[in-house]
Amino acid sequence: MLSAYYKLCGYVELAFKLVGVALFTIMISVVFYEVMMRYIFNAPTFWAEPLARSAMIWMVFLGLAIGIRQKDNICVDFIADRFHGGFRVIAALVRLALVIIFAGILVIYGAQMATLGLKKNTIGLNIPLGYIQAVAPIAGFGMLLFSIELLIKRDWDRF
């Protein structure tokens, strides 16, 4: 049963990485296109900046979730290294609990925000704002999955 959960986490991480790579490619291409249009052809576009910004927002949120699974997020080492033995485990569990609470907030309130955002269109792209805001509950769900995986594996030493 747990191996299926670990497989699910692996598939979610892979999906997040693939989407992140695609978004990075789109963002770089769009920014390059905008620079060319603006400074060489003197014909700036209205849609390039909001598209690049939206791609960046999605990349940051998905990257945050991936960082939790790979334990690559920011950690204040000089504080964490001061704890030894049982205190270190307690500090790691407190950090993990805070991440789970934050991820739950992202899922609940992010879903509400994205639902409300479906009624408004973005300036420049003319798509519902909820499509951009949908990354909050998606990334929050990934953060929950990956945090629970760390708890199950008891793999919180460098978290």
Backbone as a chain_set.jsonl record, in Angstrom:
{"seq": "MLSAYYKLCGYVELAFKLVGVALFTIMISVVFYEVMMRYIFNAPTFWAEPLARSAMIWMVFLGLAIGIRQKDNICVDFIADRFHGGFRVIAALVRLALVIIFAGILVIYGAQMATLGLKKNTIGLNIPLGYIQAVAPIAGFGMLLFSIELLIKRDWDRF", "coords": {"N": [[0.819, -1.193, 0.0], [1.916, 1.257, 0.826], [3.911, 1.487, -1.051], [2.489, 2.1, -3.329], [1.62, 4.646, -2.669], [4.067, 5.992, -2.545], [4.784, 5.745, -5.22], [2.746, 7.276, -6.393], [3.451, 9.793, -5.383], [5.887, 10.062, -6.712], [5.013, 10.204, -9.381], [3.486, 12.55, -9.287], [5.492, 14.395, -8.64], [7.08, 14.131, -10.956], [5.26, 15.067, -12.889], [4.967, 17.731, -12.01], [7.597, 18.61, -12.451], [7.836, 18.334, -15.257], [5.853, 20.117, -16.151], [6.935, 22.423, -15.076], [9.356, 22.643, -16.542], [8.325, 23.0, -19.117], [6.944, 25.412, -18.724], [9.081, 27.089, -18.066], [10.476, 27.089, -20.476], [8.551, 28.287, -22.119], [8.362, 30.787, -20.838], [10.983, 31.883, -21.154], [11.127, 31.955, -23.955], [9.001, 33.688, -24.589], [9.788, 36.058, -23.316], [12.163, 36.583, -24.701], [11.084, 36.926, -27.284], [9.515, 39.22, -26.79], [11.484, 41.122, -26.15], [12.834, 41.25, -28.565], [10.757, 42.197, -30.236], [10.174, 44.655, -29.047], [12.622, 46.178, -28.912], [13.978, 45.832, -31.32], [12.138, 45.781, -33.466], [10.466, 47.761, -32.681], [7.831, 47.388, -31.819], [6.077, 46.679, -29.41], [4.468, 44.025, -27.557], [1.317, 43.347, -25.951], [0.732, 41.163, -24.449], [2.885, 39.598, -23.664], [4.341, 40.14, -21.254], [2.396, 39.651, -19.106], [1.994, 36.904, -19.61], [4.559, 35.779, -19.248], [4.926, 36.44, -16.549], [2.845, 34.969, -15.366], [3.662, 32.362, -15.977], [5.982, 32.309, -14.453], [4.92, 32.513, -11.852], [3.555, 30.059, -11.639], [5.773, 28.332, -11.885], [7.242, 28.921, -9.554], [5.516, 28.133, -7.441], [5.117, 25.367, -8.031], [7.755, 24.548, -7.925], [8.28, 24.954, -5.227], [6.797, 22.903, -4.044], [8.128, 20.662, -5.148], [10.615, 21.066, -3.999], [10.074, 20.437, -1.347], [9.701, 17.666, -1.41], [12.231, 16.855, -2.228], [13.703, 17.843, -0.219], [14.973, 20.331, -0.419], [14.395, 22.928, 0.221], [14.664, 26.193, 1.732], [16.52, 26.249, 4.685], [17.29, 27.14, 7.943], [20.231, 26.537, 8.83], [22.107, 27.036, 10.87], [20.58, 27.353, 13.108], [19.088, 24.981, 13.211], [21.151, 23.119, 13.473], [21.962, 23.468, 16.06], [20.352, 22.013, 17.659], [20.138, 18.816, 19.241], [19.827, 15.262, 19.24], [16.792, 14.243, 20.648], [15.588, 16.765, 20.628], [16.209, 17.74, 18.128], [14.683, 16.097, 16.457], [12.13, 16.804, 17.33], [12.117, 19.522, 16.608], [12.275, 19.226, 13.819], [9.856, 17.909, 13.328], [8.064, 19.876, 14.136], [8.601, 21.838, 12.199], [7.771, 20.392, 9.934], [5.076, 20.033, 10.553], [4.211, 22.691, 10.456], [4.586, 23.177, 7.727], [2.696, 21.414, 6.667], [0.345, 22.558, 7.661], [0.473, 25.048, 6.35], [0.331, 24.138, 3.695], [-2.229, 23.025, 3.707], [-3.733, 25.343, 4.073], [-3.118, 26.618, 1.677], [-4.391, 24.863, -0.111], [-7.144, 24.977, 0.661], [-7.891, 27.793, 0.817], [-6.719, 28.65, -1.537], [-8.154, 27.242, -3.465], [-10.645, 28.425, -3.144], [-9.998, 31.071, -3.858], [-9.172, 30.703, -6.519], [-11.546, 29.794, -7.636], [-13.198, 32.047, -7.336], [-11.707, 33.703, -8.963], [-12.287, 32.815, -11.486], [-14.294, 34.339, -12.464], [-13.241, 36.724, -13.263], [-11.287, 38.314, -15.761], [-7.872, 38.265, -16.872], [-5.725, 41.062, -17.38], [-4.412, 41.765, -20.461], [-3.903, 39.017, -21.173], [-6.473, 38.085, -21.286], [-7.757, 35.851, -20.176], [-9.44, 33.768, -17.777], [-8.671, 34.757, -14.468], [-8.592, 32.858, -12.534], [-7.366, 30.617, -13.656], [-4.68, 31.133, -13.449], [-4.442, 31.447, -10.716], [-5.047, 28.915, -9.893], [-2.841, 27.404, -9.39], [-2.143, 27.559, -6.714], [-3.846, 25.798, -5.019], [-3.159, 23.427, -6.345], [-0.345, 23.16, -6.067], [-0.313, 23.211, -3.278], [-1.622, 20.806, -2.715], [0.302, 19.023, -3.715], [2.366, 19.648, -1.929], [1.231, 18.755, 0.459], [1.014, 15.973, -0.099], [3.76, 15.314, -0.392], [4.823, 16.077, 2.086], [3.482, 14.39, 3.849], [4.511, 12.019, 2.898], [7.194, 12.31, 3.724], [6.773, 12.2, 6.474], [5.782, 9.569, 6.778], [7.973, 8.072, 5.92], [9.714, 8.809, 7.859], [11.676, 10.641, 7.329], [13.093, 13.189, 7.999], [15.428, 14.417, 8.625], [17.164, 16.366, 7.319], [15.251, 18.173, 6.676]], "CA": [[0.0, 0.0, 0.0], [2.783, 2.43, 0.883], [4.658, 1.619, -2.307], [1.595, 2.802, -4.265], [1.652, 6.057, -2.273], [5.357, 6.526, -2.976], [4.699, 5.848, -6.673], [1.907, 8.439, -6.672], [4.283, 10.972, -5.127], [6.854, 10.142, -7.803], [4.313, 10.674, -10.584], [3.138, 13.962, -9.084], [6.734, 15.158, -8.772], [7.455, 14.137, -12.364], [4.34, 15.978, -13.58], [5.345, 19.097, -11.639], [8.854, 18.936, -13.131], [7.574, 18.495, -16.691], [5.133, 21.382, -16.317], [7.907, 23.482, -14.785], [10.271, 22.783, -17.684], [7.552, 23.592, -20.214], [6.69, 26.82, -18.392], [10.354, 27.812, -18.165], [10.727, 27.255, -21.905], [7.599, 29.295, -22.593], [8.718, 32.083, -20.276], [12.197, 32.363, -21.813], [10.791, 32.253, -25.354], [8.138, 34.869, -24.643], [10.592, 37.234, -22.959], [13.048, 36.826, -25.849], [10.234, 37.481, -28.338], [9.13, 40.584, -26.415], [12.666, 41.98, -26.275], [13.049, 41.446, -30.01], [9.691, 43.048, -30.781], [10.226, 46.0, -28.462], [13.838, 46.945, -29.156], [14.454, 45.739, -32.703], [11.065, 46.141, -34.39], [9.724, 48.872, -32.088], [6.415, 47.006, -31.819], [5.881, 45.844, -28.22], [3.207, 43.282, -27.429], [0.623, 43.584, -24.685], [0.45, 39.895, -23.797], [4.098, 38.864, -23.304], [4.69, 40.304, -19.83], [1.52, 38.864, -18.222], [2.209, 35.469, -19.819], [5.817, 35.426, -18.583], [4.686, 36.527, -15.104], [2.004, 33.83, -14.977], [4.509, 31.173, -16.017], [6.88, 32.384, -13.295], [4.128, 32.199, -10.654], [3.352, 28.616, -11.631], [7.057, 27.668, -11.629], [7.626, 29.103, -8.147], [4.684, 27.289, -6.59], [5.428, 23.958, -8.287], [9.102, 24.327, -7.411], [8.199, 24.853, -3.77], [6.349, 21.54, -3.723], [9.221, 19.745, -5.483], [11.653, 21.264, -2.991], [9.714, 19.716, -0.124], [9.976, 16.237, -1.592], [13.674, 16.65, -2.319], [14.275, 18.477, 0.967], [15.882, 21.365, -0.914], [13.917, 24.258, 0.56], [15.52, 26.962, 2.626], [16.556, 25.828, 6.083], [18.245, 27.923, 8.713], [21.074, 25.469, 9.352], [22.81, 27.347, 12.114], [19.637, 27.134, 14.209], [18.764, 23.555, 13.24], [22.324, 22.364, 13.926], [22.139, 23.651, 17.506], [19.556, 20.986, 18.332], [20.729, 17.481, 19.22], [19.01, 14.163, 19.729], [15.341, 14.352, 20.603], [15.174, 18.13, 20.283], [16.323, 17.882, 16.674], [13.51, 15.43, 15.891], [10.968, 17.64, 17.657], [12.185, 20.713, 15.754], [11.934, 18.815, 12.448], [8.412, 17.623, 13.299], [7.362, 21.163, 14.192], [8.719, 22.427, 10.852], [6.922, 19.612, 9.033], [3.685, 20.356, 10.886], [3.937, 24.026, 9.911], [4.46, 23.046, 6.273], [1.406, 20.767, 6.401], [-0.689, 23.576, 7.901], [0.554, 26.002, 5.244], [-0.172, 23.475, 2.486], [-3.681, 22.938, 3.852], [-4.267, 26.691, 3.821], [-3.024, 26.829, 0.226], [-5.417, 24.072, -0.799], [-8.494, 25.458, 0.968], [-8.109, 29.174, 0.393], [-6.331, 28.763, -2.941], [-9.289, 26.775, -4.276], [-11.673, 29.481, -3.092], [-9.504, 32.203, -4.625], [-9.199, 30.343, -7.933], [-12.955, 29.742, -8.048], [-13.632, 33.435, -7.509], [-10.957, 34.27, -10.068], [-12.848, 32.405, -12.769], [-15.256, 35.359, -12.885], [-12.517, 37.91, -13.729], [-10.259, 38.044, -16.761], [-6.603, 38.953, -16.689], [-5.424, 42.125, -18.328], [-3.358, 41.36, -21.38], [-4.118, 37.668, -21.689], [-7.918, 37.913, -21.435], [-8.189, 34.532, -19.72], [-9.857, 33.886, -16.378], [-7.608, 34.858, -13.471], [-8.595, 31.6, -11.789], [-6.421, 29.668, -14.247], [-3.364, 31.437, -12.882], [-4.521, 31.212, -9.278], [-5.251, 27.483, -9.635], [-1.592, 26.79, -8.978], [-2.049, 27.507, -5.245], [-4.305, 24.516, -4.483], [-2.431, 22.308, -6.967], [0.941, 23.043, -5.376], [-0.612, 22.85, -1.894], [-1.89, 19.367, -2.709], [1.6, 18.357, -3.828], [3.092, 19.834, -0.672], [0.634, 17.829, 1.429], [1.453, 14.616, -0.457], [5.187, 15.122, -0.135], [5.056, 16.191, 3.53], [3.003, 13.135, 4.455], [5.508, 11.011, 2.529], [8.334, 12.466, 4.629], [6.358, 11.696, 7.788], [5.696, 8.111, 6.726], [9.346, 7.548, 5.806], [10.507, 9.335, 8.971], [12.829, 11.209, 6.641], [13.026, 14.609, 8.264], [16.697, 14.85, 9.198], [17.614, 17.62, 6.728], [14.084, 18.907, 6.222]], "C": [[0.869, 1.267, 0.0], [3.577, 2.605, -0.406], [3.8, 2.314, -3.363], [1.584, 4.295, -3.95], [2.958, 6.715, -2.729], [5.395, 6.685, -4.496], [3.874, 7.061, -7.085], [2.708, 9.718, -6.471], [5.313, 11.159, -6.231], [6.22, 10.661, -9.085], [3.933, 12.149, -10.472], [4.384, 14.83, -9.224], [7.165, 15.242, -10.232], [6.56, 15.092, -13.16], [4.687, 17.428, -13.277], [6.623, 19.52, -12.361], [8.627, 19.181, -14.621], [6.844, 19.803, -16.976], [6.085, 22.547, -16.077], [8.874, 23.717, -15.936], [9.547, 23.43, -18.861], [7.304, 25.078, -19.956], [7.96, 27.658, -18.481], [10.689, 28.091, -19.629], [9.823, 28.333, -22.49], [8.01, 30.685, -22.112], [9.944, 32.677, -20.98], [11.892, 32.759, -23.255], [9.976, 33.534, -25.474], [8.93, 36.137, -24.307], [11.548, 37.579, -24.098], [12.261, 37.468, -26.989], [9.878, 38.938, -28.037], [10.3, 41.555, -26.547], [12.946, 42.27, -27.746], [12.007, 42.418, -30.583], [9.836, 44.495, -30.296], [11.441, 46.785, -28.95], [14.359, 46.864, -30.59], [13.383, 46.232, -33.678], [10.202, 47.3, -33.891], [8.203, 48.632, -32.121], [6.141, 46.107, -30.611], [4.509, 45.167, -28.22], [2.599, 43.569, -26.07], [0.48, 42.303, -23.864], [1.699, 39.196, -23.246], [4.418, 38.959, -21.812], [3.73, 39.553, -18.915], [1.688, 37.353, -18.395], [3.483, 35.007, -19.124], [5.651, 35.446, -17.06], [3.863, 35.336, -14.616], [2.804, 32.536, -14.975], [5.45, 31.144, -14.817], [6.148, 32.032, -12.002], [3.929, 30.688, -10.544], [4.656, 27.886, -11.302], [7.457, 27.766, -10.16], [6.815, 28.174, -7.248], [4.988, 25.806, -6.792], [6.822, 23.612, -7.774], [9.142, 24.214, -5.9], [7.78, 23.448, -3.351], [7.453, 20.525, -4.009], [10.335, 19.846, -4.444], [11.351, 20.553, -1.689], [10.038, 18.24, -0.269], [11.474, 15.97, -1.609], [14.437, 17.254, -1.141], [15.323, 19.518, 0.581], [15.399, 22.767, -0.605], [14.859, 24.924, 1.546], [15.392, 26.439, 4.054], [17.612, 26.683, 6.782], [19.119, 26.925, 9.476], [21.696, 25.806, 10.701], [21.882, 27.231, 13.325], [19.349, 25.645, 14.345], [19.926, 22.729, 13.777], [22.573, 22.506, 15.426], [21.342, 22.611, 18.302], [20.233, 19.635, 18.189], [19.712, 16.478, 19.737], [17.52, 14.387, 19.541], [14.841, 15.734, 20.233], [15.229, 18.362, 18.772], [15.115, 17.256, 15.98], [12.258, 16.27, 16.141], [10.949, 18.89, 16.775], [11.813, 20.375, 14.311], [10.443, 18.536, 12.327], [7.592, 18.91, 13.371], [7.422, 21.846, 12.829], [7.797, 21.716, 9.87], [5.445, 19.894, 9.294], [3.306, 21.734, 10.35], [3.78, 23.994, 8.395], [3.115, 22.424, 5.915], [0.263, 21.754, 6.62], [-0.7, 24.586, 6.757], [-0.003, 25.399, 3.957], [-1.695, 23.333, 2.54], [-4.347, 24.281, 3.586], [-4.216, 26.99, 2.321], [-4.126, 26.087, -0.522], [-6.796, 24.691, -0.585], [-8.735, 26.859, 0.408], [-7.692, 29.411, -1.058], [-7.443, 28.3, -3.868], [-10.4, 27.818, -4.29], [-11.257, 30.674, -3.953], [-9.566, 31.913, -6.127], [-10.633, 30.278, -8.457], [-13.5, 31.143, -8.263], [-12.945, 34.085, -8.715], [-11.474, 33.862, -11.436], [-13.824, 33.434, -13.321], [-14.584, 36.614, -13.434], [-11.477, 37.491, -14.761], [-8.993, 38.834, -16.459], [-6.454, 40.045, -17.742], [-4.27, 41.639, -19.197], [-3.593, 39.997, -21.992], [-5.59, 37.394, -21.987], [-8.359, 36.469, -21.194], [-8.627, 34.686, -18.272], [-8.662, 33.86, -15.422], [-7.492, 33.569, -12.656], [-7.649, 30.56, -12.355], [-5.015, 29.894, -13.698], [-3.352, 31.108, -11.392], [-4.702, 29.734, -8.922], [-3.978, 26.786, -9.176], [-1.5, 26.671, -7.456], [-2.604, 26.193, -4.691], [-3.585, 23.314, -5.095], [-1.099, 22.083, -6.258], [0.733, 22.67, -3.91], [-0.894, 21.365, -1.752], [-0.586, 18.579, -2.815], [2.414, 18.47, -2.555], [2.555, 18.912, 0.416], [1.088, 16.396, 1.163], [2.89, 14.372, -0.032], [5.522, 15.221, 1.356], [4.617, 14.922, 4.247], [3.97, 12.004, 4.117], [6.728, 11.099, 3.442], [8.005, 11.955, 6.025], [6.343, 10.173, 7.819], [7.084, 7.491, 6.708], [10.222, 7.905, 7.005], [11.812, 9.946, 8.449], [12.816, 12.724, 6.805], [14.35, 15.154, 8.798], [17.154, 16.189, 8.639], [16.451, 18.444, 6.192], [14.049, 20.242, 6.899]], "O": [[0.595, 2.221, -0.728], [3.88, 3.728, -0.808], [4.328, 3.042, -4.204], [1.542, 5.12, -4.862], [2.96, 7.84, -3.228], [5.97, 7.647, -5.005], [4.244, 7.789, -8.006], [2.647, 10.627, -7.299], [5.585, 12.286, -6.643], [6.82, 11.467, -9.796], [4.045, 12.904, -11.438], [4.337, 15.885, -9.856], [7.571, 16.307, -10.697], [7.048, 15.839, -14.008], [4.7, 18.265, -14.179], [6.727, 20.654, -12.83], [9.168, 20.133, -15.182], [7.175, 20.512, -17.927], [6.043, 23.545, -16.796], [9.178, 24.862, -16.27], [10.098, 24.309, -19.524], [7.439, 25.902, -20.86], [7.919, 28.807, -18.922], [11.128, 29.186, -19.979], [10.271, 29.185, -23.258], [8.006, 31.643, -22.885], [9.934, 33.848, -21.359], [12.357, 33.799, -23.72], [10.228, 34.362, -26.349], [8.751, 37.17, -24.952], [11.72, 38.754, -24.423], [12.716, 38.441, -27.59], [9.933, 39.79, -28.924], [10.124, 42.684, -27.006], [13.256, 43.402, -28.118], [12.347, 43.343, -31.322], [9.64, 45.438, -31.063], [11.305, 47.938, -29.36], [15.105, 47.74, -31.026], [13.673, 46.998, -34.597], [9.309, 47.764, -34.6], [7.414, 49.534, -32.406], [5.988, 44.896, -30.771], [3.541, 45.664, -28.795], [3.296, 43.988, -25.146], [0.134, 42.371, -22.685], [1.572, 38.282, -22.431], [4.733, 37.95, -21.182], [4.195, 38.864, -18.007], [1.541, 36.601, -17.431], [3.491, 33.958, -18.48], [6.172, 34.574, -16.365], [4.158, 34.763, -13.567], [2.646, 31.706, -14.08], [5.688, 30.087, -14.233], [6.694, 31.331, -11.15], [4.116, 30.11, -9.473], [4.65, 26.928, -10.529], [7.957, 26.798, -9.586], [7.378, 27.501, -6.384], [5.103, 25.065, -5.816], [7.046, 22.519, -7.253], [9.948, 23.462, -5.351], [8.342, 22.876, -2.417], [7.691, 19.626, -3.202], [10.925, 18.838, -4.055], [12.267, 20.11, -0.996], [10.589, 17.63, 0.647], [11.934, 14.967, -1.063], [15.664, 17.182, -1.081], [16.405, 19.582, 1.165], [15.96, 23.726, -1.135], [15.74, 24.282, 2.118], [14.289, 26.219, 4.555], [18.697, 26.909, 6.246], [18.806, 26.523, 10.597], [21.794, 24.945, 11.576], [22.351, 27.032, 14.446], [19.362, 25.103, 15.45], [19.705, 21.735, 14.469], [23.332, 21.723, 15.996], [21.627, 22.364, 19.473], [20.829, 19.335, 17.154], [18.854, 16.801, 20.558], [17.046, 14.679, 18.443], [13.795, 15.871, 19.598], [14.404, 19.084, 18.211], [14.585, 17.821, 15.023], [11.422, 16.423, 15.25], [9.9, 19.274, 16.256], [11.115, 21.147, 13.653], [9.829, 18.894, 11.322], [6.543, 19.016, 12.735], [6.417, 22.374, 12.353], [7.12, 22.361, 9.069], [4.653, 19.983, 8.355], [2.199, 21.921, 9.845], [2.939, 24.701, 7.84], [2.464, 22.858, 4.965], [-0.688, 21.78, 5.839], [-1.765, 24.939, 6.252], [-0.722, 26.068, 3.215], [-2.37, 23.503, 1.524], [-5.399, 24.346, 2.95], [-5.159, 27.55, 1.763], [-4.722, 26.623, -1.456], [-7.535, 24.905, -1.545], [-9.662, 27.08, -0.371], [-8.25, 30.278, -1.731], [-7.658, 28.886, -4.929], [-11.02, 28.062, -5.325], [-12.075, 31.223, -4.691], [-9.965, 32.772, -6.914], [-10.898, 30.665, -9.595], [-14.183, 31.403, -9.254], [-13.539, 34.916, -9.401], [-11.138, 34.49, -12.439], [-14.148, 33.41, -14.509], [-15.252, 37.477, -14.003], [-10.863, 36.431, -14.639], [-9.035, 39.916, -15.874], [-6.994, 39.951, -18.845], [-3.263, 41.152, -18.684], [-3.491, 39.838, -23.208], [-5.913, 36.569, -22.842], [-9.212, 35.935, -21.903], [-8.225, 35.639, -17.606], [-7.759, 33.036, -15.564], [-6.418, 33.238, -12.152], [-7.169, 29.701, -11.615], [-4.256, 28.943, -13.508], [-2.379, 30.561, -10.873], [-4.526, 29.352, -7.765], [-4.04, 25.685, -8.629], [-0.837, 25.763, -6.956], [-1.894, 25.517, -3.947], [-3.419, 22.291, -4.43], [-0.763, 20.957, -5.893], [1.513, 21.897, -3.353], [-0.462, 20.734, -0.787], [-0.387, 17.594, -2.103], [3.072, 17.516, -2.142], [3.323, 18.354, 1.2], [1.498, 15.688, 2.083], [3.205, 13.364, 0.6], [6.413, 14.519, 1.834], [5.304, 14.44, 5.147], [4.222, 11.13, 4.947], [7.241, 10.073, 3.888], [8.85, 11.35, 6.685], [6.83, 9.56, 8.768], [7.341, 6.504, 7.397], [11.326, 7.382, 7.157], [12.882, 9.79, 9.037], [12.555, 13.454, 5.848], [14.382, 16.246, 9.366], [17.503, 17.079, 9.414], [16.646, 19.316, 5.346], [13.137, 21.033, 6.658]]}, "num_chains": 1, "name": "protein.A"}
